[in-house]
Amino acid sequence: MSTIITDSKVNQFVAGLSKTTLNFSAETIAEAEQALATLDFPTTRQEDWKYTRVTKISNKSFNTTKGNITALPTLPINDAHNIVFVNGFYAQELSSTDIPAGVSIKIGGAIDAKAFGTIASIERSVFSAINTLYATDAVSIEIEKNAVVEKSIQIVHIQTGELTISNTRVFIDAKAFSKAHIVETYLSVDATDAFTNVTTEVVVEDNAYLHIDKIQNEEEATFAIHQDHVKQAKDSNFTVNTITLNGGWVRNNLNIDVLGKNCETNLNGTYVLNGTQHVDNHTCVDHLEANCESNELYKGVMDDKSTAVFNGKVFVRKDSQKINAYQSNGNVLLSDDATVNSKPELEIYADDVKCSHGSTTGQLDDEAIYYLRARGISEKSAKALMVTAFIGDVIEKVENEAIVEYIHENLHARFGWNF
């Protein structure tokens, strides 16, 4: 039986927050309450948080305040169906009104999906428990059976103000034989010490095709924890691309349960850091059935005193034969003070599988830079050319041209790189 903690930092942290009014089940609320009563904030003594300190978050007193945003900042896609949240509250005046055919969208208290709140793992995650008990708003997106949704659906999270916290919940259900593209965009406007704590639950049903692009582009004076929990049924195809363009302190937890046969799962990500930025990507793909394939490609570029963490784990359970699982993490350090901690892992309990994992970390090739400079290219341009080529194969995984252009424009604005 877990021990009740009577004097924890968590109790102090949530003291000023209001309990959620969303339609979570009594069982889900009880599980979250039990988690907060028995868990404290993770420390570096815990393996999953060994290289990421949460004291920058846990020592602050955040407030839940509606932000005043009158116009949308530049978005990755201009012609998408937009669902906008500001400081964790649904902003109807900034959101689209025309719902694409084949899609059902519900907000906040209108959500009645049976699976809502049941996909995310709460019992061992203090941040998921906080998100559940103190969620301010939520969106449920249901892609109807057999629907092929041509228009992209864009969930926009905007953080603004000082010491504000967003506890937003996202629920996505791609019904059988459906196809859709969803963009989760994270932005900030005049935000200082603001904290985004979002939990996303995804159900990919039989023969469904779901593609998610997660674009993280908050200011450097922000903190963010993104927790994604996915359940994938047989014959389905699921892809998520996590593109971290900016942000001061970012933690991504991505957990995929592959519950059916003949599934394809693709996880891709890139992170480009400078200053003292910190980005931590933790992924877990759990193969519970046979004849499936998963591909994982993450690449990062670190400059100045920035730090990055990658921990990817793939499970292949007993009797889950004929599994192809590939995992790769590559990093380039542009500074002697930049650091990366990379740990790809495989845990295999079946014998008829093809699995590989690898990690590389290094600096730019001096001979290649010299070769480019000998052909009239400046040193700065030569380095930019090599860096953009390095992360280019991840960006190529993004199929929407507008998003690719948005990524290029932002990297050019921050670093002067031309693609």
JONOR-V523262 format. One record per residue. N is the residue number from 1. PSI is psi in whole degrees, -180 to 180 (NA if undefined). OMEGA is omega in radians with two decimals (NA if undefined). BURIAL is + if it has 16 or more other C-alpha atoms within 10 Angstrom, else -. Layout:
BEGIN
N & PSI & OMEGA & BURIAL
N & PSI & OMEGA & BURIAL
END
This chain:
BEGIN
1 & 136 & -3.10 & -
2 & 146 & -3.14 & -
3 & 133 & 3.09 & -
4 & 129 & 3.11 & -
5 & 115 & -3.05 & -
6 & -24 & -3.10 & -
7 & 81 & -3.11 & -
8 & 162 & 3.07 & -
9 & -28 & 3.14 & -
10 & -43 & 3.13 & +
11 & -41 & 3.11 & -
12 & -38 & -3.08 & -
13 & -42 & -3.05 & +
14 & 0 & -3.03 & +
15 & -36 & -3.08 & -
16 & 7 & -3.10 & -
17 & 152 & -3.13 & +
18 & 141 & -3.14 & -
19 & 149 & -3.10 & -
20 & 152 & 3.03 & +
21 & 10 & -3.13 & -
22 & 162 & -3.02 & +
23 & 56 & 2.99 & +
24 & 152 & 3.09 & +
25 & 160 & 3.11 & -
26 & -35 & 3.13 & -
27 & -41 & 3.14 & -
28 & -43 & 3.11 & +
29 & -43 & 3.14 & +
30 & -40 & 3.13 & -
31 & -40 & 3.12 & +
32 & -41 & 3.12 & +
33 & -40 & 3.10 & +
34 & -40 & 3.14 & +
35 & -46 & -3.12 & +
36 & -26 & 3.13 & +
37 & -22 & -3.04 & +
38 & -6 & -3.12 & +
39 & 149 & 2.93 & +
40 & 178 & 3.13 & +
41 & 144 & -3.13 & +
42 & 153 & 3.09 & +
43 & 172 & -3.14 & -
44 & -5 & 3.03 & -
45 & -17 & 3.08 & -
46 & 134 & -3.00 & -
47 & -41 & -3.10 & -
48 & -17 & -3.11 & -
49 & 23 & -3.02 & +
50 & -36 & -3.05 & -
51 & 11 & -3.11 & +
52 & 113 & -3.14 & +
53 & 136 & 3.14 & -
54 & 6 & -3.09 & +
55 & -28 & 3.09 & -
56 & -24 & 3.10 & -
57 & -50 & -2.99 & +
58 & -24 & -3.11 & +
59 & -1 & -3.10 & -
60 & 159 & 3.08 & -
61 & 103 & -3.10 & +
62 & 158 & 3.12 & +
63 & 151 & 3.10 & +
64 & 106 & -3.06 & +
65 & 132 & 3.06 & +
66 & 132 & -3.13 & +
67 & 158 & -3.14 & +
68 & 89 & 3.10 & -
69 & 120 & -3.06 & +
70 & -17 & 3.14 & -
71 & 147 & 3.14 & -
72 & 138 & 2.97 & -
73 & 177 & 3.13 & -
74 & 130 & -3.10 & -
75 & 158 & 3.10 & +
76 & -37 & 3.14 & +
77 & 128 & -3.11 & +
78 & -29 & -3.04 & -
79 & 27 & 3.10 & -
80 & 167 & 2.96 & +
81 & 114 & -3.02 & +
82 & 132 & 3.00 & +
83 & 111 & -2.92 & +
84 & 134 & 3.01 & +
85 & 135 & 3.07 & +
86 & 119 & -3.08 & +
87 & 33 & 3.07 & +
88 & 1 & 3.14 & +
89 & 137 & 3.13 & +
90 & 129 & 3.13 & +
91 & 92 & -3.06 & +
92 & -37 & -3.09 & -
93 & -19 & 3.13 & -
94 & -7 & -3.06 & +
95 & 161 & 3.12 & +
96 & 155 & -3.14 & +
97 & -26 & -3.09 & -
98 & 108 & -3.12 & -
99 & 130 & -3.13 & -
100 & 149 & 3.10 & +
101 & 139 & 3.13 & -
102 & 9 & -3.09 & +
103 & 138 & 3.01 & +
104 & 125 & -3.11 & -
105 & 128 & 3.08 & +
106 & 147 & -3.08 & -
107 & 140 & 2.96 & +
108 & -125 & -3.08 & +
109 & -12 & 3.12 & -
110 & -9 & -3.09 & -
111 & 125 & 3.13 & +
112 & 16 & -3.13 & -
113 & 133 & -3.08 & +
114 & -34 & -3.09 & -
115 & -8 & -3.10 & +
116 & 122 & 3.12 & +
117 & -1 & -3.08 & +
118 & -10 & -3.07 & -
119 & -40 & -3.08 & +
120 & 141 & 3.06 & +
121 & 122 & -3.05 & +
122 & -37 & -2.89 & +
123 & -26 & -3.12 & +
124 & 9 & -3.09 & -
125 & 108 & -3.13 & +
126 & -32 & -3.11 & +
127 & -34 & 3.02 & +
128 & -38 & 3.11 & +
129 & -43 & 3.09 & +
130 & -44 & 3.13 & +
131 & -40 & -3.11 & +
132 & -49 & -3.05 & +
133 & -23 & -3.04 & +
134 & 23 & 3.12 & +
135 & 129 & -3.12 & +
136 & -33 & -3.11 & +
137 & 171 & -3.07 & +
138 & 164 & 3.02 & +
139 & 139 & 3.03 & +
140 & 125 & -3.14 & +
141 & 119 & 3.11 & +
142 & 119 & 3.05 & +
143 & 116 & -2.99 & +
144 & 157 & 3.14 & +
145 & 133 & 3.12 & +
146 & 1 & -3.10 & -
147 & 136 & 2.99 & +
148 & 105 & -3.03 & +
149 & 112 & -3.08 & +
150 & -37 & -3.07 & -
151 & 136 & 3.12 & -
152 & 145 & 3.06 & +
153 & 123 & -3.02 & +
154 & 114 & 3.07 & +
155 & 118 & -3.04 & +
156 & 120 & 3.08 & +
157 & 119 & -3.14 & +
158 & 129 & 3.10 & +
159 & 136 & 3.12 & +
160 & 157 & 3.11 & +
161 & -177 & -3.09 & +
162 & 131 & 3.10 & +
163 & 36 & 3.08 & +
164 & 152 & 3.12 & +
165 & 140 & 3.06 & +
166 & 116 & 3.01 & +
167 & 89 & -3.07 & +
168 & 145 & -3.14 & +
169 & 136 & 3.10 & +
170 & 131 & 3.10 & +
171 & 125 & -3.11 & +
172 & 128 & 3.12 & +
173 & 107 & 3.07 & +
174 & 106 & -3.08 & +
175 & 171 & -3.05 & +
176 & 136 & 3.07 & +
177 & 19 & 3.10 & +
178 & 166 & 3.11 & +
179 & 130 & -3.10 & +
180 & 159 & 3.07 & +
181 & 125 & -3.13 & +
182 & 136 & 3.10 & +
183 & 127 & 2.98 & +
184 & 112 & -3.06 & +
185 & 129 & -3.12 & +
186 & 118 & -3.08 & +
187 & 164 & 3.03 & +
188 & 149 & 3.12 & +
189 & 113 & 3.14 & +
190 & 49 & -3.13 & -
191 & 136 & 3.11 & +
192 & 123 & -3.13 & +
193 & 41 & 3.14 & +
194 & 149 & -3.02 & +
195 & 120 & 3.05 & +
196 & 119 & -3.13 & +
197 & 92 & -3.01 & +
198 & 135 & 3.02 & +
199 & 127 & -3.13 & +
200 & 128 & 3.09 & +
201 & 133 & -3.06 & +
202 & 133 & 3.01 & +
203 & 122 & 3.10 & +
204 & 106 & -3.01 & +
205 & -179 & -3.04 & +
206 & 129 & 3.06 & +
207 & 16 & 3.10 & +
208 & 154 & 3.10 & +
209 & 114 & -3.12 & +
210 & 128 & -3.13 & +
211 & 121 & 3.13 & +
212 & 129 & 2.99 & +
213 & 122 & 3.13 & +
214 & 112 & -3.09 & +
215 & 112 & -3.11 & +
216 & 114 & -3.03 & +
217 & 50 & 3.10 & +
218 & 166 & -3.13 & +
219 & 168 & -3.05 & +
220 & -18 & 3.12 & +
221 & 42 & -3.11 & +
222 & 162 & 3.06 & +
223 & 147 & -3.13 & +
224 & 135 & 2.98 & +
225 & 120 & 3.14 & +
226 & 121 & -3.13 & +
227 & 116 & -3.10 & +
228 & 130 & 3.14 & +
229 & 121 & -3.01 & +
230 & 135 & 3.00 & +
231 & 123 & -2.99 & +
232 & 123 & -3.11 & +
233 & 177 & -2.99 & +
234 & 146 & 3.06 & +
235 & 20 & -3.11 & +
236 & 164 & -3.14 & +
237 & 120 & -3.11 & +
238 & 132 & 3.11 & +
239 & 137 & 3.00 & +
240 & 127 & 3.08 & +
241 & 120 & -3.13 & +
242 & 109 & -3.08 & +
243 & 108 & -3.14 & +
244 & 102 & -3.12 & +
245 & -28 & -3.11 & +
246 & 168 & -3.11 & +
247 & 142 & -3.07 & +
248 & -46 & -3.07 & +
249 & 115 & -3.02 & +
250 & 132 & 3.04 & +
251 & 124 & 3.10 & +
252 & 118 & 3.04 & +
253 & 116 & -3.08 & +
254 & 116 & -3.06 & +
255 & 121 & -3.11 & +
256 & 121 & 2.99 & +
257 & 112 & 3.13 & +
258 & 100 & -2.93 & +
259 & -8 & -3.09 & +
260 & 168 & 3.12 & +
261 & 159 & 3.00 & +
262 & 40 & 3.11 & +
263 & 152 & 2.97 & +
264 & 132 & -3.10 & +
265 & 127 & -3.11 & +
266 & 124 & 3.09 & +
267 & 121 & 3.13 & +
268 & 150 & 3.12 & +
269 & 152 & 3.00 & +
270 & 149 & -3.13 & +
271 & 132 & -3.10 & +
272 & 114 & -2.92 & +
273 & 150 & 2.95 & +
274 & -174 & -3.10 & +
275 & -130 & 3.12 & -
276 & 25 & -3.12 & +
277 & 150 & -3.14 & +
278 & 127 & 3.11 & +
279 & 131 & -3.09 & +
280 & 117 & 3.08 & +
281 & 116 & 3.06 & +
282 & 121 & -3.13 & +
283 & 151 & 3.07 & +
284 & 121 & 3.05 & +
285 & 120 & -3.06 & +
286 & 106 & 3.13 & +
287 & 110 & -3.09 & +
288 & -6 & 3.13 & +
289 & 167 & -3.03 & +
290 & 167 & 3.00 & +
291 & 51 & 3.13 & +
292 & 163 & 3.12 & +
293 & 137 & 3.03 & +
294 & 140 & -3.14 & +
295 & 134 & -3.09 & +
296 & 121 & -3.14 & +
297 & 115 & 3.11 & +
298 & 134 & 3.11 & +
299 & 141 & -3.12 & +
300 & 153 & 3.07 & +
301 & 124 & -3.09 & +
302 & 133 & 3.10 & +
303 & 170 & 3.11 & +
304 & -128 & -3.13 & +
305 & 27 & -3.13 & +
306 & 159 & -3.14 & +
307 & 149 & 3.10 & +
308 & 151 & 3.09 & +
309 & 135 & 2.98 & +
310 & 125 & 3.04 & +
311 & 107 & -3.13 & +
312 & 129 & -3.13 & +
313 & 135 & 3.06 & +
314 & 125 & 3.04 & +
315 & 136 & 2.95 & +
316 & 109 & -3.01 & +
317 & 165 & 3.12 & +
318 & 136 & -3.13 & -
319 & 3 & 3.05 & -
320 & 73 & -3.07 & +
321 & 169 & 3.10 & +
322 & 45 & 3.09 & +
323 & 130 & 2.98 & +
324 & 116 & -3.10 & +
325 & 123 & -3.08 & +
326 & 136 & -3.06 & +
327 & 130 & -3.12 & +
328 & 135 & 3.06 & +
329 & 123 & 3.12 & +
330 & 144 & -3.10 & +
331 & 144 & 3.05 & +
332 & 127 & 3.10 & +
333 & 121 & 3.14 & +
334 & -5 & -3.10 & +
335 & 150 & 3.07 & -
336 & -18 & -3.11 & -
337 & -9 & 3.11 & -
338 & 148 & -3.11 & +
339 & 155 & 3.05 & +
340 & 141 & 3.05 & +
341 & 115 & -3.03 & -
342 & 133 & -3.09 & +
343 & 81 & 3.01 & -
344 & 141 & -3.06 & +
345 & 147 & 3.00 & +
346 & 135 & 3.07 & +
347 & 104 & -2.91 & -
348 & 128 & 3.12 & +
349 & 11 & 3.08 & -
350 & 161 & -3.03 & +
351 & -16 & -3.11 & -
352 & 73 & -3.06 & -
353 & 160 & 2.99 & +
354 & 106 & -3.08 & -
355 & 142 & 3.08 & +
356 & 153 & 3.06 & -
357 & 152 & -3.12 & +
358 & 157 & 3.13 & -
359 & 134 & 3.08 & +
360 & 140 & 3.08 & -
361 & 131 & -3.14 & +
362 & -170 & 3.10 & -
363 & 171 & 3.11 & -
364 & 146 & -3.10 & -
365 & 116 & -3.12 & -
366 & -37 & -3.14 & -
367 & -38 & 3.11 & -
368 & -39 & 3.10 & -
369 & -43 & 3.12 & +
370 & -41 & 3.14 & -
371 & -44 & -3.13 & -
372 & -39 & -3.14 & +
373 & -33 & 3.12 & +
374 & -15 & 3.13 & -
375 & 23 & 2.99 & -
376 & 9 & 3.14 & -
377 & 134 & -3.13 & -
378 & 160 & -3.13 & -
379 & -42 & 3.14 & -
380 & -45 & -3.13 & -
381 & -36 & 3.12 & +
382 & -44 & 3.12 & +
383 & -41 & 3.12 & +
384 & -40 & 3.14 & +
385 & -42 & -3.12 & +
386 & -39 & -3.14 & +
387 & -45 & -3.13 & +
388 & -35 & 3.08 & +
389 & -35 & -3.10 & -
390 & -46 & -3.11 & +
391 & -5 & -3.06 & +
392 & -35 & -3.09 & -
393 & -18 & 3.00 & -
394 & -46 & -3.14 & +
395 & -31 & 3.11 & +
396 & -19 & 3.11 & -
397 & -19 & 3.09 & +
398 & 118 & -3.01 & +
399 & -26 & -3.09 & -
400 & 121 & -3.06 & -
401 & -35 & 3.13 & -
402 & -40 & 3.12 & -
403 & -42 & 3.11 & +
404 & -44 & 3.12 & +
405 & -39 & 3.10 & -
406 & -43 & 3.11 & +
407 & -47 & -3.14 & +
408 & -44 & -3.11 & +
409 & -40 & -3.12 & -
410 & -38 & 3.09 & -
411 & -34 & 3.07 & +
412 & -41 & -3.14 & -
413 & -39 & -3.10 & -
414 & -40 & -2.96 & -
415 & -7 & -3.12 & -
416 & 16 & -3.13 & -
417 & 142 & 3.06 & +
418 & 132 & -3.13 & -
419 & NA & NA & -
END
